[in-house]
Amino acid sequence: METFDLSRLTDFDFEAVCKDLFELEFGVRLEIFTPGPDGGVDLRHLKGDDPALIVQCKHFHRSGRAKLLSHMRKVEAPKLGQLKPGRYVLATSVELSRASKDKLHELLKPFVRSPGDIYGKDDIDALLRKHEQVVKRHLRLWLTSAAVLNSLLSKSIVTRSQALAEQVDETLRTYADNGSHAAALRLLEDRHVCVVAGAPGVGKTTLSHVLCAHYLSHGYELVEISEDAEEANALWNPGVPQLFYYDDFLGQTAIDEKLGKNEDGRLISLMQRVASAPDKRFLLTTREYILAQAQERYERLDRHRFDIQTCVLDVADYTYRVRASILYNHISASNLPARMKSVFASHDVYGPIVRHENFNPRAIAATLAEAEMLGIATKSIAAEMVANLEDPGRVWAHIVNHQINASDVLLLKTILSFLSRVRMDTLEDAWTASGASVRALRSSLKVLDGTMLRSAQHGEFVFVEFHNPSVRDYMRNFISSDPAEMKDFVGRIQVFEQVETLWSMLSSRNAGQVLEALKRCGPELETALESAFRAEAVVLLGNYSANDNAHRALIYMKLGAAVGSEAVHDIGWRSISEDDVIREARDQETVENILIYLGESSNPELRAFLPVAVEQAAEWIVESDLSNWQLLTDALRFASLLADFGGDDDARETISDRIDDYAEWALDSWAEQGEASSYRLDEMKEIFRYYEDGDGDRYRFDEDVYNTARAYVEVAAPPRASPANRRRLRVARPGSPERPEIEEVARMMATLSPNAK
């Protein structure tokens, strides 16, 4: 039997739900009033000269049954003699026993006609089951249903990503629908793929968590992608509804963080595969400017129609009510004392925040987290929030510069030195190598966990990461704006993954500042990087390249050139010229970039080595993994590129022959087995496109086999959804809300006042 966790509703939510329920139950229209001490009326129905029907809503889930009884006896019952309603109905989120109802009836009669006019938690659940349209109308109510909440505890989530399930559960407490939920859901249903894009802090991850909850409640298995797109293929379960979720799939600060080893091709291939699978969905998030950078850099991403798969969030499009709901929900769900929450009941306080041109959900959440962590005077919290909207980095600056100790700051810098979540034992090694104790690490983690950092279990291990990208953004600016901090940061580098972080910082938004800071610490950089080059790879989530010495060498050459350090550059150059790393490389992009770097170099020694490198690359590509169509076509493109560097056609001809062989096997399989073939539908569509564009020797195939396979593919392929423009949510601007919207926000914010309870 469906139940609902009413404790997760705000006071305003509960009142709005009661209004809709009792209008349907009683068949009348109910007026709604701003909560306050001057009447005790939440909902009212008047008909001519008849005495009023009054519905009182008491969301006493935190206080409990005893407090409710006491409040009704001392506060509400005396009012009834003055109001003299024709009928008084009490609705509460508290569970009521028969005895409790009888006591309340005695207190409130004759205005409460019978105990049946007292609706406790179980009665509200029954009405919600009876009036399903109310559940559908209130997204936050639906998100608190047992079906959704229980799905977060399902075996597939516990075994795969309990940490993500906990984050989704936390999100459901504060989510305010801004219209993007319906738009993103349409994309997932129509096209099976949705990219949620937008500026930092706009609510991309929040929306994604709500979408995850939706599909979980509809029986989907949630698969969180932590490393790369190939992870989804490894976890693909035919016949099982699955939602693949890839947060920040292009990285948080720069695209170099994520894309490697043909990841662009794998992403596109996975999107095409999901689009053709009726029981699969693919949800991705990214910062919009990073998506634009990636499309400029990667041809395959640029060719892909992201515009018809993207839901773009923009705070500027959030209505006055949406902004107010975001503020209200975060305050209501916080652990701040009631006196601090009540400050926001006044329009003079919430108005400047809601209308602020820099309104940002993350800044709101960060200010409240700061208040909970450090304590802020009641009268100062709203002013702090406005100040943090003026300067989003201010909230972290205040904590780092004034509220935490040197050990805590060191922990933040240590986390910054890794591109992604770092395993606890790796963090301990990096920490103790700097001379600090494990006890100090545990102490600092206890202080910062839940505010600036987040620790979570993934499989057998605990990983630590920044609580959200804005903390990383601030810490990157913190060290690059202070030469002493940058020297200390560089001097603590011990492993290649930390060198990779330095390189990624040169692609971030404050890249110029980072570069100037690095140039000032040449000796520290050269000393640290010499030992880090040969260090063993460490365990991170989302890192795949540290074991590739060719990748290491390329990063060192580029970093050395960028900061003007021949010593750093030559570490990479020696590895390429002496260690035969090209033949042991792990991905095509790295090898290709090495060739480009050598070819464009002004150094005669590097240019002289180019023919040797091209020969090694030709041998490498022929011997690499060519087990599927994507790998084959990528290899052919790469082999064709070798001619531009002076290579011969042997590698290209060899791979072309393998492509034809592979296509022939695939065609035979589909001609004989149709959809039962082991060759994927999306792969077959690529094969036909390849040959019909004239890129291969189509005439080597049996024409009947070719046509039979083509017919099977056309029947199996689902019809394409009609084209759509990118989903930008264009709604009324917050500067000039209509009067009903202003009044609704006033009623909502007023529930934060103790007088409204």
N, C-alpha and C positions, 0 to 999 in steps of 0.2 A: 504494500500500500504506500503510495507516494506521500512523502512528508517534506517539509520545508524548514530550513534552519532560519527561523525568523530573527534570531539573535544577530545575524549578519546584516539585517536591514538597518538603515539609519532611522531615526525618529520620523524624519520626513517621508522616507520610503514607506514606513508602516502606515502612516496616516493616509498617504495616497492610495495604497493598496486597499485599506479599509473603505475608503470612499467608493472605489470601483466595485468592491465586493457587495457592499450594502445597497448600493444603487440597483444592482442586478437582483439581489435577494429580496428587497422590499419593493422594487418596481417604481422608485421615485428618484427625483433629482435631489442631490444633497449639496448644500452650500458648504464651502470650506473657509475657515477663518485663520488668521494669523494667530499662532499660539501666544498666550499671555496670561497674566494674573487677573484679568478683569472680566471674567465671564464664565470660564470653564466650559466653553462650547467649541468643539473641534469641527463637527459636522452637524448641519441642521436642515430640516425640511419644514417649510411652512405651506399651509393650504388654506387660503381664506382666513377666517377668524378662528380656525381650529387651533388648539394648543400644538406647539411644535414637537416634532420628533427630533431628538438630540442623540447623536452618537458620540461618545467620548472614547478617544483612542489613548491607551496607556501602554507605552512600549517599555515595560519595566523588567526586561529580560536580565539586566545586570543586577537590579535590586532584589528581585525575587518576590515570592508570594506574601511574606509577612509585611514587607515594606508597602506593597500595593494595598493590603488591607488597612494598614495604618494611615496611608495617604488618603484613601477614599473616606475613612471615618473622620479624619481631622480637617481635611481640605475640601473635598468634593461634596460630601453629603450636606454640609451646611449651605452650600450654594443652591441646592435644589429647591429649597423652600422659597427662594427669591425667583428662580427661573420658572418654576411650576410648569415643566414640560408635560405634554400629553403622554409622551412615552420616552423613556430614557434607556439607551442601550449602551452597555459597556463592552469594549473590545480591548483585549490585552494579549501581549505575546507571552505572558506567564502561563505555565501549566496550572490548571485549577482542578482541584478535587471536588467531589459533590459537596462535601462539608464547606469548602471555601466558597462555592457558589451560593450555598444557603446563607452563609454569613453576609456575603455581599448583598444578597437579596433583602435580608432583614435591614441592613444599613440604608438601602436606597429605595425601598418601597414607600409609597405606592407608585412612584414614578417608574421603577423597574417592575414591570407587570408580573414577571415570573423569573425563576432562575434561568429559563431558556433565553432571556434577553441579556444574559451575561456570557460573552464569547471568550473562552480561553484559547490557549495555543492549539489544542486538539480541534476545537470548533473552527478556528481559522483555517487549519489544514483541510478540514472537511469542505469548507466553502471553496477553497482554492481548487480542490479536486472536482468540485461540482461546476465551477465556473472557470474552465481552462483558458478562456479568452483573456482573463485577467492575468494569468501567469505569462501568457505570450506577450501581453502588452507591457509588462514590467520586466525588462531584461535582467535587472539586478535580482528580482525575485526568482526568475527562472534559474539564474546562476547559483542560487542557494538551494536548489532542489536536491533531494537525496540522490537522484539519478546522476547529477553532475558531481556532487561531492563524493559519492561512493566510487565514481569512476576514477577519481584521483588516487584511490587506494587499490586499484586493480593490480593484478599480478604483473601485467605487462608494464605498468609504470614503476612498480617497486623494483623490478628486476632491471629495468632499462635506465630510468633516471628519476629516482625519488626526489633528488634535489630540484629538478624542474617541476615536479608535481607540487612540491611545497611552495615554489615561487608562484605557480598558477593559483594555488589556494590563497596566497597572500594578496594577489592582484584582484581576486574576486571581491575582496572587502572594500576596495577603493575605486573600482572602475565606474566611470561616468560615460554613458554612451554619447558619442558626438556625431552619429550618423555613419561613421566609417565601418562599423560592424556589419551593417547590411550590405554596403558596397563591396567589402572584402569577401563576405560570404557568397555573394553572387559570383564573383570571380572564381572562387574555389569550386563552386558548383558548376559553373558554365565551362570553365577552362581547366579546372583541377589544379591550377597553379596561381599563386598570388604572391607578389612581391610588395611588402609594406615598406614604403620609403618615406623619408622626411628628415627634418633637421634634428640635431641632438636634443633629447629630452622632450620631444613632442608627444610621445606615447606609443611608439611603434611596438615595443616589447609588450606593453600593457595590452594593446589590441590583440597581438598575437596570442597572448596567454588566454584571453577570452575565447578566441577562435579554437584554441587547443581544447578548452573545456567543452565547447560545443561539440566537437567531433568525438571527444572521449565519451560524452553522454550518449552519443549515437552509435556506440559500439566500435569505434576506431581504435586501433593500437597506435600509441604515440611513439614515434621514433625520433629522438633528438640527434641531429647530426653534429658531432663535436669536432671532426677533423677535416673531412672533405667529402665531396659528392659520392665518391666510390663507396663510402660507408653505407649509404642508402641502398646501393645495389647489393651489398653483402647481406643486408638485413631485409631485403625484399622477400615478402612471404606471399606467394600466389594464392588468390582466393580469400585472403584475410584483408579486411578494410584497414588501411594504414594512412596515417598522417605523418609526413616527414617534415620536421621543423628545423630550420637552419637560421639561427639568430646571428646577425652581423656577418652574413656569408661572404662579404668582401672585406672584412676587417673593421676595426673601430676607428682607426686613425689614418690608415694608408693601405692601398690595395696590395702593396708588397707583402703585407702580413699573411695573406691567405693564398693568393693565386700562384700556383706552381705546378710542376709536373703535368701540364696540359689540363689543369683544373677548369679552365674556361670551357674546353670541349666536353669535359665530363659533366659540368653543370648543365650545359645545353642539352646533352644527350639525356640526362636524368629528367629534365623538364619535358622533353618530348616523350619519354617513356611514360611518365606520370599522366601526361595529357591524353595518352591513348588507353589508359587503364581506368575502367569505370569505378574501381574500389580503392583508388589511391588519390591522395591530395598532397600538394607540396607547398609549404608556407615558408617564405623567406623574409628577412628584414635587412635593411641597409640604410645608411645615410644617403640622401639623394645625391649629394655632391660626389660621394665616392662611386656611386653607380655611374655617374656621368664620366668620371675619370677612367673607370674600367672600360667603358664603351669606347673611349678615345684610344685606349691602349691596346685592347684586344679585339681583333677583327670579328671573331665569332660572336662575341658579346654584342658588338655593334650591329651585326646583321640580325640578331634575334629581336623579335617584336616585344620588347619589354613594355612598350607603351600600352599594349592591350592586356597586360597581365599585372599592372602596377596600380596600387592604391596609395596615393600620395597624401600624407597628413601634413597639414599646415595650421599652426596655432592661430594664424591670422583669420582663418575661416571658422574658428570656434565661436558660437554664439555666446551672448551674455549669459544665458542660462547654463550652457555647457561649461563655461569657465567657472561659474559659481558652483556648479555641481562637483567639479574636480576639486575645488578648494574645500567645499563642505565635506565631501566624502573622506578626504585625507585627514581633516581635522577630527571628524567624528570617529574614525578608526584609530586615531593616535592614542597613545597612553598618557597624554597630557592631562593634568587635573582639570576638573570641570570649570574652575574659575578662569583658567587660561583659555579654554575653548569658548567660554561665554563672551570673551572680548570680541569675537568675530560675529556675534549676533547683530552688531550695530552696522548700519549701512556706511557710516563714516569710516569704519574700519575695513569692511570687506569690499566696498565700492572701489577705492583706489587700486586694490590688488586685482580685482576681476577685470577692471578696465585698462590695466597697465599694458603699454605697447609691447613690453618684453615678457608678457605672461607666459609661463612655462611650467608644465606639471612637475618636471624634475626639480626645479628650483623650489617649488612649494614643498615637495616631499623632503628635500634636503634641509630646508629651514626647520621643519618640524622634527626631523631626525636630530638636528643640532640642538634643538630645544630640549628634547628628551635626553640626549646624551650629556649635555653640559649644564643645562638649566639656564633659563633666561627669565628675567623679571616679567611678570604678567603684562605690564603695560608696554613692554619693549618688543614683544614677539611680532606684532603686526608691523612695527617699524623695521624690524630685522628682515621681515619677509619682503617688504618693498625695496629695501636696500639691496637684498640679494637678487631681486628681479632687475635692478639697475645694473648690477655686476654679478653674473651667475657664479663666477669663481670666488666671490667674496666669502661664501659660506665655508668653503674648504680652506681659504686663506686664514680666516679667523681661527679655525680649529688648529691648523698646522702651526701658525705663528704664535698663538697665545694659549692654547688649551691642552696640547699634548706634549710629551717630553721627547728628548732626542732619540730615545730607543724606538718610540712609536713612529717618528719621522723616518728613521732608518728602515723600518719595516715597509713603509710605503715606497721608499726608493728601491728597496729590494724587489718588491712586487713589480714596480715599473720596469725593472731591468729585464723582465721576461715578457714576451709578446702576448701570452695567453695564460690561462689558469696553470698554476704551478703546483706539483704534488708536494705534500707536506715534507716528505723526507728530503726532496731536492731543496726546498726552502730552508730546511734546517742546515743542510750542508753549506749553502750559500751564506747563511747567517753566521754560523760558527766559524767559517773561514775568515770572517772579518774580525774575529776576536770576541764576539758577543756570546752570551750564554743562552742555552735553550730555555732556561727559566725566564730570561728577559723576553725571548721571542713569545713564549706562551702568555706572558703578562701583557705584552703589546697587542697580541692578537685578540685577547679578551677585551681590551679597550676599544679596538677598532672594528671588530666583527659585528656586522649588522648595521654599521653606519658607512664607513669608508671602504671596508673590506667585507667579503662574504666567503665563508668556508662551507664546503658541501661535500658529501660523500658521492663518489662516482665509482661504482664497482667496489673493489676492495679498499680503495684509497680515498683519503681526504685531499681535496684540492682547494687552493686559496686563490682568489681573484679580487679585482676591484669591484665594489658594490655596483657601480654603474660607470659608463664611459666618461662621464664628466670628471670623475676623480682622476682618471688617467690623464685627461686633458690638462687638468690643473697641475698635477705633479710634473708633467713634461715641461710646462711653462715655468714651474717653480725651480727646477734644476737648470734650465737653459737660460734663465734670466739672472742667475748668480754664478759667476765664474768659479767661486770656491765650491759651490754645490756640484757643479758639473765635474770639476776635478775629482772630487770625492766619489761621485757616481761612477766615473770612468775607472778610477783606481780600484774599485771593488769588483770589476769584471773578472770572471774566472772561467766562463764557458762560452762556447760559440753562440748559444742562444741569446746571450746578452749582447754580443756583437751584432747579431741580427736585429735586435731591438734598436740599437744605435742607427743602423742603416734605415730602418723603417721610419724613425723619427725625422729623417731627412726628406721624407715624402709627406710629412704632416703639415697642418695649416701654418704652424710657426716654424717652418723649415729653415728660413733664413736666420732666425735667432739661434736655433739649435746648431747650425753650421758654424756660425761665428763663435759660439761657446766651445765647440769641439776644437776649433783651430787654436784656441788659447791653451789647450792642455795636451800638446803634442807628446812630450816625454811620458806622461802618465798613460796616454793612449797606446803608444808603441810598446811600452813595457807590459801592459795588461793584455794586449792583443796577441803578442808573441806566444804566450803560454796558452791562451784561450783557443788558438787554432787547433792544437792537437788534443784538446780536452775531450773526454768522452761526452756523447750526447746525453742530455738529461730528459726526464719524463715530463712533458707538458701535454695539455689537451689542445688540439688545434695546430700542432706543429708536426711537420712531416719531413723536413728537409735537412735537419742538422746532421744526419748520418751521411749526407752526400758531400764528399770532399770537393767535387767540382763546384757545387753550389757555394761551399765555404770559400773556395779560392776566388770565385767571381765576386762575392760580396767584399772580400778584402781588397781586391784590385779597385773596385768602384769606390769603396769607402776611402782608401788611401788616396785615390785621385781627387776625390771631393774635398778632403781636408788638407791636401798638399803634403802628404807624408809618404815619402819614397819607401821608408821602412815597412809601413803597413802594406803598401801596394806590392812590395817585393815578396812578402810572405805568400800572397796568393799566386803571384807570377811563378815563383819557384815551384810551387805545387803543380801548376799546370805544365810547366816545361820539363819537370824532372820526375814526377810521380805517376805519370800516365793516367791522370784522373778522368780524362775524357772517356776512356774506354770503360770506366767504372761508374759513369754518371747515371743518375736515376731518372732524369726527365729531359725531354727534348728542348724545352724552353731554356734550360740552363746551358746546354751545349750550344744552342743557337746564339744565345747572348754572349757566350765566350767567343764564338767566331766573329760576331759583330764587333765586339770590343777589340779583338786583335786586329781586325781589318781596318778599324777607324783610328787605331793608335798612331801617334806620331813617333813612337819609339821604334827604330829600325829593328831592334832585336825581337820585339813582339810581332812586327809585321813579317819578319823572316820566318817565324815559327808557324805562321798561318797555314801554309800547305801541309805541314805535318799534322796540324790540328784537324784540317779538313779530311785528310786520309783516315785519321783515327775516328772522326765523326761518322764517316761512311761505313766503316767496319762496325761501329757501335749501333747504328740504326738498323742495319741488316740483322744483327744478332739480338735486338731488343724484343720485348713482348709485342707480338703482332697477332694476338689471339681473337680480336674482334674488329668489326668494320671501322669503328672510330679510331682505333690504334693504327690500323692499316692506312686510312686516308691521311691521318696526321703524319705518319711516317713518309708517305708519298710526297706530301707538301714539303717536309723537311729535306728529303733526298733531292727534290727538284731545286731547293734553295742552295744546295751545295754547289751547283753549277755556277751560281753568282760569285762564289768564292774561289773559282778555278778548279773545282772537282770534276771528275768524269761522270758519265751517265750509268755506270754499272749498278750502283745502289738503286737508282730510280727504276731501272729496267727490272731488277730483281723484285722489288716491291710491287711493281705493276703486275708482274706475273702472279704474285701471291694474291693480289687483289682480285684478279680474274678467277683464280682458283677458288677463293673464298666465296665470291659471288655465285659461281657455278654450283658449289655445294649447297648454298642457301636456296637457290632457285629450285634445285632438285628436291630439296626437303619440303619447300612450300607447295610445289606442284603435287607431291605425293601426300602430304599430311595437312596442308592448310594451316589453321591456327594451332594445331597440335605440334607444329614444328618447334624445335628447340631454338630457332632463330627468331629474335624479337620482331614485333610488328614495326616499331619505329626504325629498326635497323633495315628492314626490307624496304621501307619507303625511301630511305637514304640511298640504298643500292639502286633502285629504279631511277631516282633523280640523277645519280651519278652517270649512269649509262645513257639516259635519254637526253642529258645535256651534252653528250658527245665526248665525255672525258675518258671512256674506256672502250675496249674492243667488244662491243655488243654482239658482233657477228660470230663470235666463237661459240655462242650459246645455241642450243636447240630452240627454234622459234616457238614450237608448241609448248615446250616446258616454260619458256619465258612468259608467254601469254597466259598460260594456266596459273602460274604463280602470281602474275599481276592481277588477275581476276580475283583470286583469293584475298589478296592484300586490299583491294578496293572494297570488297564486301566487309572485311574485318575492320577497316579504318572507320572510327566514329565520325559523324558529320562535324565539320568545323562550326563553331559558334560564330554568329554574325560579328563583324568587326565592331569594336567599341573604342571610344576615346579613353585615354588614361583617366582613371577615377580620381579627379581632384574634387574635393568636397566643397563646392561653392554654396555657401549659405549666408544668411544675414550677418553682417558685421556687428561686433559687440558694442560699437560706439553709440548706436541709437536703437536700443531695444524697445519693443512695444510695451505699453502699460501692463497688459496681462502678464508678460514675461517678468517685468520688474516686480509685480506683486507676488508672483509665484516664488521668485528668488527670495524676497523678503520673508515669506512664510517659512521657507526652507531654512534660512539662516537663523531665524528666530528660535528654532527648536534647539539651538545650541545654548540658549539661556536657561539657567536653572528654573526660572519662573514659568517656563513652558512645560515643564514635566508634570 
